[in-house]
Amino acid sequence: MRPWKQPYSLLEEIASFNTKLSDLIARLDSLKESGVSPKLAGSINMLVGTFKEYQNLIAADSKSRLSGESKLREKAADVYSGIIGYLGAPTTSQIEALKSIKKEVTRIKDDFNNFSQTSEELLNKRLKDEGRPGIKF
């Protein structure tokens, strides 16, 4: 495998997960605006807040970037730029950093998958109770 391929794939994985979260947040916000009951709107707000917390774990927002705070996406990008900017093989510390970042991304995604599966079931039950179609996370 080319030395830059692993960090690049990791960046793609992080970007894909972040996009999934953004799309899900937008769909939930749209659902909330469609006239659901106040109780259901409150539940949707809690879900949106939780999904935004997942986003904050993986990628710095504009405020964080200005303060120099680095999240998983930025750490992976730093390793990637270090590898492609050097003609030699990746260093041991770069390889270890990638393993650590990958492990944390996997942990966050697994946690998200467990949380979202349960949340999806509960939300769809409430939507059904209001005579609305379900939503797929």
N, CA, C and O atoms as CSV, one atom per row, in Angstrom:
chain,resi,resn,atom,element,x,y,z
A,1,MET,N,N,0.851,-1.181,0.000
A,1,MET,CA,C,0.000,0.000,0.000
A,1,MET,C,C,0.896,1.245,0.000
A,1,MET,O,O,1.897,1.299,0.714
A,2,ARG,N,N,0.533,2.214,-0.788
A,2,ARG,CA,C,1.295,3.459,-0.825
A,2,ARG,C,C,1.179,4.149,0.529
A,2,ARG,O,O,0.138,4.069,1.181
A,3,PRO,N,N,2.258,4.837,0.959
A,3,PRO,CA,C,2.270,5.401,2.307
A,3,PRO,C,C,1.149,6.402,2.576
A,3,PRO,O,O,0.692,6.513,3.714
A,4,TRP,N,N,0.705,7.118,1.579
A,4,TRP,CA,C,-0.318,8.143,1.773
A,4,TRP,C,C,-1.727,7.570,1.747
A,4,TRP,O,O,-2.684,8.252,2.117
A,5,LYS,N,N,-1.860,6.323,1.313
A,5,LYS,CA,C,-3.187,5.732,1.114
A,5,LYS,C,C,-3.952,5.554,2.435
A,5,LYS,O,O,-5.142,5.862,2.504
A,6,GLN,N,N,-3.284,5.064,3.472
A,6,GLN,CA,C,-3.968,4.816,4.749
A,6,GLN,C,C,-4.499,6.105,5.373
A,6,GLN,O,O,-5.667,6.142,5.760
A,7,PRO,N,N,-3.689,7.170,5.489
A,7,PRO,CA,C,-4.260,8.395,6.074
A,7,PRO,C,C,-5.328,9.018,5.177
A,7,PRO,O,O,-6.285,9.610,5.677
A,8,TYR,N,N,-5.177,8.892,3.873
A,8,TYR,CA,C,-6.177,9.431,2.961
A,8,TYR,C,C,-7.506,8.689,3.144
A,8,TYR,O,O,-8.564,9.317,3.190
A,9,SER,N,N,-7.455,7.364,3.247
A,9,SER,CA,C,-8.667,6.565,3.465
A,9,SER,C,C,-9.322,6.928,4.789
A,9,SER,O,O,-10.548,6.972,4.893
A,10,LEU,N,N,-8.500,7.186,5.798
A,10,LEU,CA,C,-9.033,7.586,7.097
A,10,LEU,C,C,-9.737,8.939,7.000
A,10,LEU,O,O,-10.805,9.130,7.581
A,11,LEU,N,N,-9.141,9.869,6.271
A,11,LEU,CA,C,-9.781,11.174,6.064
A,11,LEU,C,C,-11.116,11.020,5.335
A,11,LEU,O,O,-12.092,11.693,5.668
A,12,GLU,N,N,-11.153,10.136,4.343
A,12,GLU,CA,C,-12.402,9.884,3.631
A,12,GLU,C,C,-13.460,9.301,4.570
A,12,GLU,O,O,-14.628,9.687,4.511
A,13,GLU,N,N,-13.052,8.377,5.429
A,13,GLU,CA,C,-13.982,7.765,6.380
A,13,GLU,C,C,-14.545,8.817,7.338
A,13,GLU,O,O,-15.744,8.832,7.615
A,14,ILE,N,N,-13.687,9.684,7.834
A,14,ILE,CA,C,-14.122,10.743,8.745
A,14,ILE,C,C,-15.074,11.699,8.032
A,14,ILE,O,O,-16.105,12.082,8.585
A,15,ALA,N,N,-14.726,12.084,6.801
A,15,ALA,CA,C,-15.579,13.001,6.029
A,15,ALA,C,C,-16.944,12.380,5.749
A,15,ALA,O,O,-17.968,13.056,5.831
A,16,SER,N,N,-16.953,11.107,5.421
A,16,SER,CA,C,-18.209,10.412,5.140
A,16,SER,C,C,-19.096,10.364,6.393
A,16,SER,O,O,-20.304,10.590,6.312
A,17,PHE,N,N,-18.497,10.072,7.534
A,17,PHE,CA,C,-19.247,10.027,8.783
A,17,PHE,C,C,-19.781,11.408,9.144
A,17,PHE,O,O,-20.924,11.539,9.583
A,18,ASN,N,N,-18.964,12.427,8.962
A,18,ASN,CA,C,-19.387,13.795,9.253
A,18,ASN,C,C,-20.543,14.213,8.342
A,18,ASN,O,O,-21.481,14.871,8.792
A,19,THR,N,N,-20.478,13.837,7.077
A,19,THR,CA,C,-21.558,14.134,6.135
A,19,THR,C,C,-22.836,13.408,6.533
A,19,THR,O,O,-23.927,13.974,6.461
A,20,LYS,N,N,-22.699,12.160,6.952
A,20,LYS,CA,C,-23.871,11.394,7.405
A,20,LYS,C,C,-24.527,12.102,8.583
A,20,LYS,O,O,-25.750,12.230,8.631
A,21,LEU,N,N,-23.720,12.560,9.527
A,21,LEU,CA,C,-24.264,13.272,10.683
A,21,LEU,C,C,-24.948,14.570,10.259
A,21,LEU,O,O,-26.040,14.877,10.735
A,22,SER,N,N,-24.317,15.331,9.372
A,22,SER,CA,C,-24.903,16.593,8.899
A,22,SER,C,C,-26.235,16.357,8.207
A,22,SER,O,O,-27.196,17.089,8.441
A,23,ASP,N,N,-26.297,15.336,7.355
A,23,ASP,CA,C,-27.536,15.012,6.653
A,23,ASP,C,C,-28.628,14.588,7.634
A,23,ASP,O,O,-29.783,14.989,7.498
A,24,LEU,N,N,-28.258,13.785,8.607
A,24,LEU,CA,C,-29.223,13.322,9.602
A,24,LEU,C,C,-29.750,14.486,10.437
A,24,LEU,O,O,-30.947,14.557,10.716
A,25,ILE,N,N,-28.872,15.390,10.832
A,25,ILE,CA,C,-29.288,16.571,11.595
A,25,ILE,C,C,-30.256,17.414,10.773
A,25,ILE,O,O,-31.272,17.877,11.290
A,26,ALA,N,N,-29.945,17.615,9.498
A,26,ALA,CA,C,-30.820,18.414,8.626
A,26,ALA,C,C,-32.187,17.741,8.464
A,26,ALA,O,O,-33.214,18.420,8.483
A,27,ARG,N,N,-32.208,16.424,8.307
A,27,ARG,CA,C,-33.480,15.712,8.158
A,27,ARG,C,C,-34.304,15.787,9.439
A,27,ARG,O,O,-35.524,15.950,9.390
A,28,LEU,N,N,-33.634,15.668,10.587
A,28,LEU,CA,C,-34.350,15.757,11.858
A,28,LEU,C,C,-34.886,17.170,12.091
A,28,LEU,O,O,-36.005,17.339,12.577
A,29,ASP,N,N,-34.088,18.184,11.744
A,29,ASP,CA,C,-34.566,19.569,11.870
A,29,ASP,C,C,-35.785,19.802,10.979
A,29,ASP,O,O,-36.745,20.457,11.384
A,30,SER,N,N,-35.737,19.265,9.774
A,30,SER,CA,C,-36.853,19.402,8.848
A,30,SER,C,C,-38.102,18.689,9.389
A,30,SER,O,O,-39.217,19.202,9.289
A,31,LEU,N,N,-37.894,17.515,9.955
A,31,LEU,CA,C,-39.007,16.777,10.554
A,31,LEU,C,C,-39.621,17.571,11.702
A,31,LEU,O,O,-40.843,17.644,11.834
A,32,LYS,N,N,-38.780,18.155,12.515
A,32,LYS,CA,C,-39.265,18.943,13.658
A,32,LYS,C,C,-40.100,20.125,13.178
A,32,LYS,O,O,-41.100,20.474,13.806
A,33,GLU,N,N,-39.701,20.734,12.082
A,33,GLU,CA,C,-40.407,21.899,11.537
A,33,GLU,C,C,-41.704,21.516,10.819
A,33,GLU,O,O,-42.480,22.388,10.431
A,34,SER,N,N,-41.935,20.230,10.645
A,34,SER,CA,C,-43.133,19.796,9.891
A,34,SER,C,C,-44.397,19.761,10.738
A,34,SER,O,O,-45.444,19.316,10.266
A,35,GLY,N,N,-44.314,20.219,11.970
A,35,GLY,CA,C,-45.507,20.315,12.798
A,35,GLY,C,C,-45.738,19.129,13.720
A,35,GLY,O,O,-46.883,18.789,14.017
A,36,VAL,N,N,-44.676,18.502,14.172
A,36,VAL,CA,C,-44.832,17.407,15.126
A,36,VAL,C,C,-45.252,17.978,16.484
A,36,VAL,O,O,-45.167,19.185,16.713
A,37,SER,N,N,-45.696,17.112,17.362
A,37,SER,CA,C,-46.126,17.546,18.693
A,37,SER,C,C,-44.936,18.144,19.460
A,37,SER,O,O,-43.785,17.808,19.180
A,38,PRO,N,N,-45.214,19.018,20.413
A,38,PRO,CA,C,-44.131,19.608,21.210
A,38,PRO,C,C,-43.266,18.558,21.911
A,38,PRO,O,O,-42.050,18.724,22.017
A,39,LYS,N,N,-43.890,17.483,22.387
A,39,LYS,CA,C,-43.132,16.429,23.059
A,39,LYS,C,C,-42.163,15.753,22.088
A,39,LYS,O,O,-41.009,15.496,22.431
A,40,LEU,N,N,-42.637,15.470,20.885
A,40,LEU,CA,C,-41.792,14.855,19.874
A,40,LEU,C,C,-40.706,15.826,19.413
A,40,LEU,O,O,-39.568,15.422,19.176
A,41,ALA,N,N,-41.056,17.099,19.288
A,41,ALA,CA,C,-40.059,18.113,18.909
A,41,ALA,C,C,-38.941,18.167,19.953
A,41,ALA,O,O,-37.773,18.331,19.598
A,42,GLY,N,N,-39.283,18.033,21.222
A,42,GLY,CA,C,-38.270,18.014,22.278
A,42,GLY,C,C,-37.345,16.814,22.146
A,42,GLY,O,O,-36.135,16.933,22.334
A,43,SER,N,N,-37.910,15.667,21.824
A,43,SER,CA,C,-37.094,14.466,21.616
A,43,SER,C,C,-36.167,14.636,20.420
A,43,SER,O,O,-35.004,14.237,20.461
A,44,ILE,N,N,-36.691,15.228,19.365
A,44,ILE,CA,C,-35.879,15.467,18.169
A,44,ILE,C,C,-34.742,16.432,18.509
A,44,ILE,O,O,-33.611,16.231,18.068
A,45,ASN,N,N,-35.031,17.473,19.286
A,45,ASN,CA,C,-33.983,18.416,19.694
A,45,ASN,C,C,-32.868,17.707,20.459
A,45,ASN,O,O,-31.690,18.007,20.267
A,46,MET,N,N,-33.240,16.770,21.322
A,46,MET,CA,C,-32.240,16.029,22.081
A,46,MET,C,C,-31.383,15.171,21.151
A,46,MET,O,O,-30.168,15.085,21.326
A,47,LEU,N,N,-32.014,14.541,20.168
A,47,LEU,CA,C,-31.262,13.742,19.200
A,47,LEU,C,C,-30.304,14.612,18.397
A,47,LEU,O,O,-29.140,14.258,18.209
A,48,VAL,N,N,-30.799,15.744,17.930
A,48,VAL,CA,C,-29.950,16.661,17.162
A,48,VAL,C,C,-28.754,17.096,18.005
A,48,VAL,O,O,-27.626,17.137,17.512
A,49,GLY,N,N,-28.996,17.417,19.257
A,49,GLY,CA,C,-27.900,17.811,20.142
A,49,GLY,C,C,-26.870,16.711,20.301
A,49,GLY,O,O,-25.668,16.977,20.292
A,50,THR,N,N,-27.329,15.483,20.447
A,50,THR,CA,C,-26.407,14.347,20.581
A,50,THR,C,C,-25.611,14.141,19.303
A,50,THR,O,O,-24.407,13.892,19.361
A,51,PHE,N,N,-26.265,14.241,18.145
A,51,PHE,CA,C,-25.558,14.051,16.884
A,51,PHE,C,C,-24.548,15.176,16.642
A,51,PHE,O,O,-23.498,14.944,16.043
A,52,LYS,N,N,-24.853,16.368,17.094
A,52,LYS,CA,C,-23.881,17.467,16.990
A,52,LYS,C,C,-22.678,17.213,17.898
A,52,LYS,O,O,-21.554,17.590,17.565
A,53,GLU,N,N,-22.914,16.579,19.037
A,53,GLU,CA,C,-21.795,16.221,19.910
A,53,GLU,C,C,-20.878,15.215,19.222
A,53,GLU,O,O,-19.656,15.298,19.350
A,54,TYR,N,N,-21.465,14.262,18.491
A,54,TYR,CA,C,-20.646,13.318,17.721
A,54,TYR,C,C,-19.813,14.079,16.683
A,54,TYR,O,O,-18.632,13.786,16.496
A,55,GLN,N,N,-20.424,15.042,16.018
A,55,GLN,CA,C,-19.677,15.844,15.053
A,55,GLN,C,C,-18.519,16.574,15.723
A,55,GLN,O,O,-17.420,16.647,15.175
A,56,ASN,N,N,-18.773,17.105,16.896
A,56,ASN,CA,C,-17.723,17.839,17.601
A,56,ASN,C,C,-16.580,16.944,18.039
A,56,ASN,O,O,-15.467,17.426,18.250
A,57,LEU,N,N,-16.830,15.661,18.179
A,57,LEU,CA,C,-15.760,14.739,18.532
A,57,LEU,C,C,-14.824,14.476,17.356
A,57,LEU,O,O,-13.629,14.249,17.544
A,58,ILE,N,N,-15.373,14.509,16.143
A,58,ILE,CA,C,-14.558,14.122,14.994
A,58,ILE,C,C,-13.993,15.286,14.190
A,58,ILE,O,O,-12.971,15.132,13.522
A,59,ALA,N,N,-14.636,16.442,14.243
A,59,ALA,CA,C,-14.177,17.556,13.413
A,59,ALA,C,C,-14.357,18.881,14.141
A,59,ALA,O,O,-15.387,19.130,14.768
A,60,ALA,N,N,-13.350,19.714,14.046
A,60,ALA,CA,C,-13.427,21.033,14.667
A,60,ALA,C,C,-14.405,21.904,13.896
A,60,ALA,O,O,-14.398,21.916,12.665
A,61,ASP,N,N,-15.249,22.635,14.623
A,61,ASP,CA,C,-16.126,23.594,13.964
A,61,ASP,C,C,-15.349,24.897,13.772
A,61,ASP,O,O,-14.176,24.983,14.135
A,62,SER,N,N,-16.001,25.901,13.205
A,62,SER,CA,C,-15.283,27.144,12.899
A,62,SER,C,C,-14.725,27.806,14.157
A,62,SER,O,O,-13.637,28.380,14.114
A,63,LYS,N,N,-15.442,27.739,15.266
A,63,LYS,CA,C,-14.940,28.328,16.509
A,63,LYS,C,C,-13.712,27.577,17.007
A,63,LYS,O,O,-12.739,28.193,17.442
A,64,SER,N,N,-13.755,26.257,16.945
A,64,SER,CA,C,-12.631,25.442,17.401
A,64,SER,C,C,-11.400,25.669,16.543
A,64,SER,O,O,-10.282,25.744,17.054
A,65,ARG,N,N,-11.610,25.778,15.229
A,65,ARG,CA,C,-10.464,25.992,14.340
A,65,ARG,C,C,-9.788,27.314,14.626
A,65,ARG,O,O,-8.562,27.409,14.580
A,66,LEU,N,N,-10.575,28.334,14.920
A,66,LEU,CA,C,-9.990,29.637,15.223
A,66,LEU,C,C,-9.162,29.595,16.500
A,66,LEU,O,O,-8.161,30.301,16.618
A,67,SER,N,N,-9.576,28.773,17.451
A,67,SER,CA,C,-8.837,28.676,18.709
A,67,SER,C,C,-7.667,27.705,18.602
A,67,SER,O,O,-6.875,27.583,19.536
A,68,GLY,N,N,-7.554,27.020,17.479
A,68,GLY,CA,C,-6.465,26.086,17.280
A,68,GLY,C,C,-6.753,24.690,17.800
A,68,GLY,O,O,-5.872,23.831,17.805
A,69,GLU,N,N,-7.990,24.458,18.241
A,69,GLU,CA,C,-8.350,23.136,18.751
A,69,GLU,C,C,-8.331,22.125,17.610
A,69,GLU,O,O,-8.826,22.397,16.517
A,70,SER,N,N,-7.761,20.972,17.875
A,70,SER,CA,C,-7.609,19.946,16.855
A,70,SER,C,C,-8.448,18.725,17.215
A,70,SER,O,O,-8.353,18.200,18.325
A,71,LYS,N,N,-9.259,18.285,16.278
A,71,LYS,CA,C,-10.080,17.084,16.468
A,71,LYS,C,C,-9.508,15.969,15.590
A,71,LYS,O,O,-8.451,16.139,14.981
A,72,LEU,N,N,-10.192,14.846,15.523
A,72,LEU,CA,C,-9.676,13.695,14.793
A,72,LEU,C,C,-9.425,14.001,13.316
A,72,LEU,O,O,-8.411,13.577,12.762
A,73,ARG,N,N,-10.328,14.726,12.681
A,73,ARG,CA,C,-10.139,15.056,11.266
A,73,ARG,C,C,-8.859,15.853,11.057
A,73,ARG,O,O,-8.087,15.576,10.139
A,74,GLU,N,N,-8.642,16.840,11.912
A,74,GLU,CA,C,-7.469,17.692,11.772
A,74,GLU,C,C,-6.181,16.927,12.098
A,74,GLU,O,O,-5.141,17.156,11.479
A,75,LYS,N,N,-6.260,16.027,13.062
A,75,LYS,CA,C,-5.090,15.210,13.404
A,75,LYS,C,C,-4.726,14.280,12.243
A,75,LYS,O,O,-3.552,14.130,11.905
A,76,ALA,N,N,-5.743,13.659,11.637
A,76,ALA,CA,C,-5.500,12.784,10.488
A,76,ALA,C,C,-4.929,13.589,9.315
A,76,ALA,O,O,-4.041,13.114,8.608
A,77,ALA,N,N,-5.436,14.792,9.113
A,77,ALA,CA,C,-4.931,15.641,8.023
A,77,ALA,C,C,-3.474,16.034,8.276
A,77,ALA,O,O,-2.682,16.106,7.337
A,78,ASP,N,N,-3.121,16.285,9.525
A,78,ASP,CA,C,-1.724,16.615,9.847
A,78,ASP,C,C,-0.798,15.445,9.526
A,78,ASP,O,O,0.278,15.636,8.958
A,79,VAL,N,N,-1.220,14.231,9.890
A,79,VAL,CA,C,-0.395,13.055,9.596
A,79,VAL,C,C,-0.296,12.865,8.087
A,79,VAL,O,O,0.782,12.589,7.560
A,80,TYR,N,N,-1.413,13.011,7.399
A,80,TYR,CA,C,-1.433,12.864,5.938
A,80,TYR,C,C,-0.474,13.851,5.277
A,80,TYR,O,O,0.314,13.473,4.409
A,81,SER,N,N,-0.542,15.100,5.685
A,81,SER,CA,C,0.341,16.103,5.068
A,81,SER,C,C,1.803,15.826,5.403
A,81,SER,O,O,2.683,16.092,4.584
A,82,GLY,N,N,2.074,15.298,6.589
A,82,GLY,CA,C,3.445,14.936,6.940
A,82,GLY,C,C,3.980,13.801,6.088
A,82,GLY,O,O,5.158,13.782,5.732
A,83,ILE,N,N,3.109,12.853,5.762
A,83,ILE,CA,C,3.532,11.700,4.959
A,83,ILE,C,C,3.734,12.095,3.502
A,83,ILE,O,O,4.736,11.721,2.892
A,84,ILE,N,N,2.798,12.842,2.942
A,84,ILE,CA,C,2.947,13.189,1.523
A,84,ILE,C,C,4.017,14.253,1.305
A,84,ILE,O,O,4.508,14.419,0.189
A,85,GLY,N,N,4.378,14.965,2.353
A,85,GLY,CA,C,5.403,15.998,2.231
A,85,GLY,C,C,6.821,15.473,2.389
A,85,GLY,O,O,7.776,16.248,2.354
A,86,TYR,N,N,6.966,14.175,2.560
A,86,TYR,CA,C,8.276,13.573,2.771
A,86,TYR,C,C,8.427,12.403,1.816
A,86,TYR,O,O,7.500,11.606,1.671
A,87,LEU,N,N,9.561,12.282,1.170
A,87,LEU,CA,C,9.757,11.240,0.160
A,87,LEU,C,C,10.013,9.860,0.771
A,87,LEU,O,O,9.838,8.847,0.094
A,88,GLY,N,N,10.415,9.811,2.011
A,88,GLY,CA,C,10.705,8.529,2.654
A,88,GLY,C,C,9.454,7.847,3.173
A,88,GLY,O,O,8.333,8.321,2.994
A,89,ALA,N,N,9.688,6.720,3.820
A,89,ALA,CA,C,8.586,5.962,4.413
A,89,ALA,C,C,8.032,6.712,5.628
A,89,ALA,O,O,8.740,7.509,6.244
A,90,PRO,N,N,6.773,6.457,5.967
A,90,PRO,CA,C,6.204,7.085,7.162
A,90,PRO,C,C,7.003,6.691,8.413
A,90,PRO,O,O,7.533,5.584,8.507
A,91,THR,N,N,7.074,7.601,9.344
A,91,THR,CA,C,7.801,7.331,10.580
A,91,THR,C,C,6.957,6.456,11.503
A,91,THR,O,O,5.747,6.321,11.322
A,92,THR,N,N,7.608,5.878,12.472
A,92,THR,CA,C,6.905,5.064,13.454
A,92,THR,C,C,5.860,5.889,14.185
A,92,THR,O,O,4.755,5.408,14.438
A,93,SER,N,N,6.193,7.115,14.525
A,93,SER,CA,C,5.227,7.958,15.235
A,93,SER,C,C,4.017,8.289,14.357
A,93,SER,O,O,2.900,8.382,14.866
A,94,GLN,N,N,4.219,8.467,13.061
A,94,GLN,CA,C,3.090,8.715,12.158
A,94,GLN,C,C,2.192,7.482,12.060
A,94,GLN,O,O,0.966,7.596,12.072
A,95,ILE,N,N,2.804,6.319,11.964
A,95,ILE,CA,C,2.035,5.077,11.879
A,95,ILE,C,C,1.248,4.862,13.170
A,95,ILE,O,O,0.079,4.479,13.130
A,96,GLU,N,N,1.881,5.105,14.301
A,96,GLU,CA,C,1.195,4.958,15.594
A,96,GLU,C,C,0.073,5.980,15.740
A,96,GLU,O,O,-0.992,5.659,16.267
A,97,ALA,N,N,0.301,7.202,15.279
A,97,ALA,CA,C,-0.736,8.238,15.335
A,97,ALA,C,C,-1.946,7.820,14.502
A,97,ALA,O,O,-3.087,7.995,14.930
A,98,LEU,N,N,-1.697,7.268,13.313
A,98,LEU,CA,C,-2.806,6.802,12.467
A,98,LEU,C,C,-3.589,5.687,13.142
A,98,LEU,O,O,-4.819,5.675,13.103
A,99,LYS,N,N,-2.878,4.751,13.760
A,99,LYS,CA,C,-3.558,3.655,14.463
A,99,LYS,C,C,-4.430,4.196,15.584
A,99,LYS,O,O,-5.563,3.754,15.772
A,100,SER,N,N,-3.900,5.143,16.315
A,100,SER,CA,C,-4.638,5.736,17.432
A,100,SER,C,C,-5.883,6.489,16.943
A,100,SER,O,O,-6.962,6.359,17.522
A,101,ILE,N,N,-5.725,7.270,15.883
A,101,ILE,CA,C,-6.853,8.022,15.318
A,101,ILE,C,C,-7.903,7.058,14.781
A,101,ILE,O,O,-9.097,7.242,15.018
A,102,LYS,N,N,-7.463,6.035,14.062
A,102,LYS,CA,C,-8.388,5.041,13.500
A,102,LYS,C,C,-9.161,4.339,14.615
A,102,LYS,O,O,-10.367,4.123,14.495
A,103,LYS,N,N,-8.477,3.987,15.684
A,103,LYS,CA,C,-9.121,3.321,16.819
A,103,LYS,C,C,-10.195,4.218,17.430
A,103,LYS,O,O,-11.282,3.749,17.767
A,104,GLU,N,N,-9.891,5.505,17.572
A,104,GLU,CA,C,-10.854,6.445,18.157
A,104,GLU,C,C,-12.041,6.673,17.219
A,104,GLU,O,O,-13.181,6.753,17.676
A,105,VAL,N,N,-11.787,6.777,15.924
A,105,VAL,CA,C,-12.875,6.936,14.949
A,105,VAL,C,C,-13.795,5.715,15.001
A,105,VAL,O,O,-15.018,5.853,15.001
A,106,THR,N,N,-13.210,4.539,15.045
A,106,THR,CA,C,-13.994,3.302,15.119
A,106,THR,C,C,-14.834,3.271,16.388
A,106,THR,O,O,-16.004,2.893,16.347
A,107,ARG,N,N,-14.250,3.663,17.511
A,107,ARG,CA,C,-14.983,3.683,18.779
A,107,ARG,C,C,-16.180,4.640,18.703
A,107,ARG,O,O,-17.283,4.303,19.134
A,108,ILE,N,N,-15.951,5.826,18.153
A,108,ILE,CA,C,-17.017,6.828,18.046
A,108,ILE,C,C,-18.122,6.335,17.109
A,108,ILE,O,O,-19.307,6.480,17.410
A,109,LYS,N,N,-17.734,5.756,15.980
A,109,LYS,CA,C,-18.735,5.255,15.042
A,109,LYS,C,C,-19.533,4.096,15.627
A,109,LYS,O,O,-20.744,4.011,15.423
A,110,ASP,N,N,-18.867,3.208,16.348
A,110,ASP,CA,C,-19.580,2.100,16.996
A,110,ASP,C,C,-20.569,2.623,18.027
A,110,ASP,O,O,-21.708,2.162,18.101
A,111,ASP,N,N,-20.124,3.590,18.822
A,111,ASP,CA,C,-21.003,4.190,19.818
A,111,ASP,C,C,-22.202,4.857,19.132
A,111,ASP,O,O,-23.343,4.702,19.568
A,112,PHE,N,N,-21.932,5.590,18.066
A,112,PHE,CA,C,-23.008,6.231,17.297
A,112,PHE,C,C,-23.989,5.183,16.765
A,112,PHE,O,O,-25.202,5.353,16.880
A,113,ASN,N,N,-23.470,4.111,16.190
A,113,ASN,CA,C,-24.341,3.080,15.617
A,113,ASN,C,C,-25.241,2.461,16.681
A,113,ASN,O,O,-26.428,2.241,16.439
A,114,ASN,N,N,-24.690,2.181,17.844
A,114,ASN,CA,C,-25.500,1.622,18.931
A,114,ASN,C,C,-26.561,2.617,19.390
A,114,ASN,O,O,-27.728,2.260,19.556
A,115,PHE,N,N,-26.150,3.859,19.594
A,115,PHE,CA,C,-27.085,4.895,20.036
A,115,PHE,C,C,-28.161,5.146,18.984
A,115,PHE,O,O,-29.346,5.222,19.310
A,116,SER,N,N,-27.752,5.274,17.730
A,116,SER,CA,C,-28.720,5.634,16.690
A,116,SER,C,C,-29.710,4.509,16.410
A,116,SER,O,O,-30.860,4.773,16.061
A,117,GLN,N,N,-29.282,3.266,16.558
A,117,GLN,CA,C,-30.212,2.157,16.335
A,117,GLN,C,C,-31.357,2.198,17.341
A,117,GLN,O,O,-32.525,2.084,16.968
A,118,THR,N,N,-31.020,2.360,18.603
A,118,THR,CA,C,-32.041,2.450,19.649
A,118,THR,C,C,-32.898,3.695,19.458
A,118,THR,O,O,-34.122,3.642,19.576
A,119,SER,N,N,-32.246,4.813,19.162
A,119,SER,CA,C,-32.963,6.079,18.986
A,119,SER,C,C,-33.897,6.030,17.788
A,119,SER,O,O,-35.012,6.550,17.838
A,120,GLU,N,N,-33.442,5.407,16.718
A,120,GLU,CA,C,-34.269,5.293,15.517
A,120,GLU,C,C,-35.547,4.511,15.822
A,120,GLU,O,O,-36.635,4.904,15.403
A,121,GLU,N,N,-35.413,3.421,16.542
A,121,GLU,CA,C,-36.582,2.612,16.895
A,121,GLU,C,C,-37.572,3.409,17.742
A,121,GLU,O,O,-38.776,3.380,17.491
A,122,LEU,N,N,-37.057,4.121,18.746
A,122,LEU,CA,C,-37.939,4.903,19.621
A,122,LEU,C,C,-38.604,6.056,18.867
A,122,LEU,O,O,-39.799,6.304,19.030
A,123,LEU,N,N,-37.829,6.756,18.046
A,123,LEU,CA,C,-38.379,7.874,17.289
A,123,LEU,C,C,-39.449,7.390,16.319
A,123,LEU,O,O,-40.501,8.015,16.191
A,124,ASN,N,N,-39.188,6.292,15.641
A,124,ASN,CA,C,-40.159,5.791,14.671
A,124,ASN,C,C,-41.439,5.316,15.350
A,124,ASN,O,O,-42.519,5.420,14.769
A,125,LYS,N,N,-41.332,4.795,16.571
A,125,LYS,CA,C,-42.535,4.426,17.318
A,125,LYS,C,C,-43.362,5.678,17.620
A,125,LYS,O,O,-44.584,5.673,17.473
A,126,ARG,N,N,-42.683,6.750,18.043
A,126,ARG,CA,C,-43.403,7.997,18.341
A,126,ARG,C,C,-44.003,8.612,17.073
A,126,ARG,O,O,-45.114,9.141,17.099
A,127,LEU,N,N,-43.264,8.538,15.971
A,127,LEU,CA,C,-43.794,9.060,14.702
A,127,LEU,C,C,-45.039,8.274,14.290
A,127,LEU,O,O,-46.031,8.853,13.848
A,128,LYS,N,N,-44.976,6.962,14.439
A,128,LYS,CA,C,-46.114,6.115,14.089
A,128,LYS,C,C,-47.321,6.469,14.963
A,128,LYS,O,O,-48.452,6.515,14.479
A,129,ASP,N,N,-47.072,6.719,16.255
A,129,ASP,CA,C,-48.149,7.097,17.163
A,129,ASP,C,C,-48.822,8.402,16.721
A,129,ASP,O,O,-50.002,8.616,16.998
A,130,GLU,N,N,-48.075,9.271,16.035
A,130,GLU,CA,C,-48.636,10.528,15.528
A,130,GLU,C,C,-49.137,10.392,14.091
A,130,GLU,O,O,-49.540,11.377,13.473
A,131,GLY,N,N,-49.110,9.165,13.561
A,131,GLY,CA,C,-49.598,8.942,12.207
A,131,GLY,C,C,-48.650,9.438,11.129
A,131,GLY,O,O,-49.074,9.786,10.027
A,132,ARG,N,N,-47.386,9.468,11.451
A,132,ARG,CA,C,-46.383,9.950,10.491
A,132,ARG,C,C,-45.497,8.794,10.038
A,132,ARG,O,O,-45.342,7.806,10.756
A,133,PRO,N,N,-44.914,8.919,8.843
A,133,PRO,CA,C,-43.994,7.867,8.391
A,133,PRO,C,C,-42.691,7.908,9.204
A,133,PRO,O,O,-42.314,8.940,9.759
A,134,GLY,N,N,-42.031,6.772,9.253
A,134,GLY,CA,C,-40.768,6.655,9.975
A,134,GLY,C,C,-39.621,7.332,9.241
A,134,GLY,O,O,-39.762,7.806,8.113
A,135,ILE,N,N,-38.503,7.360,9.910
A,135,ILE,CA,C,-37.299,7.960,9.348
A,135,ILE,C,C,-36.171,6.938,9.489
A,135,ILE,O,O,-36.099,6.220,10.486
A,136,LYS,N,N,-35.306,6.876,8.503
A,136,LYS,CA,C,-34.170,5.942,8.523
A,136,LYS,C,C,-32.906,6.718,8.831
A,136,LYS,O,O,-32.576,7.691,8.153
A,137,PHE,N,N,-32.205,6.280,9.856
A,137,PHE,CA,C,-30.944,6.917,10.209
A,137,PHE,C,C,-29.843,6.339,9.340
A,137,PHE,O,O,-28.684,6.735,9.468
